[in-house]
Amino acid sequence: SFPEIVGAYRMTGDLDYVLRVRVADVADYDRFYKALIARVQMADISASFVMEQVKETTALPLNAV
């Protein structure tokens, strides 16, 4: 029910889950964050923001050796 979430991953190590979220700006993130914590109980949340997209692809290197 959160279309902003474009990826969700269960992790090993210090983090339990990572969400990849697409929002327009910090105000939009704040709106998303408030809606998320209203629906999902969490003990600890941290956020990081992309400053610049260097590369993003879904292509697989099928011909790589």
Order of alpha helices (4+ residues) and beta strands (2+ residues): beta-beta-alpha
